[in-house]
Amino acid sequence: MIYDAHELESLKNGTSGTLSFCIKLIEKICWPMVDGFITVSPSILDWYQNKFSHRPSRVVLNSPARDALEGSIKSAYFRQKFSIPDDEKIFSM
């Protein structure tokens, strides 16, 4: 069985304490049956590996590599639409 956790399921924003407890319990009961684990960030992977035990795992980032966007036609959309000069940042992390 492959467990694909798109988020840290039991600690998602807006999850009640009761629901969080139930999710953790289900994950704990099912974890021994997990043959592989997929998630979207290294920190989520670390949490699951530390909370339960290690499983063969992969992190699949749910965003494109930054260099894949450089120079693409779509990357110029906002610059053209709102007349933003090339030397000004649109978004920064």
Phi, psi and omega in degrees: 000136176254127177260120180251097181263105181286339178216177171280088196308316185282348182241022178296144177302132179092357179279128180292162178300321180294313179295319178301316178299315180297318179296315178300320180296314179298315179298318181296318180293320185275339186307319179299339180270354182283123178268335180205154185227132178236137175211178188256358178206150179299326181292324176293318177302313179301317182300311181295318181295324179281324182286321182248257176206170183287139175225154172305126190222157175220141171258124177243102182295138182262036175215150180288155175297140183303319181292341177290336181272336182300129175077001180282159180298319182294331182293341180267358185304306182293323178300316180288316183297321185247015178053051179266124180298153181298332183273001177258136179286141174265322181211141179221141178254000000 
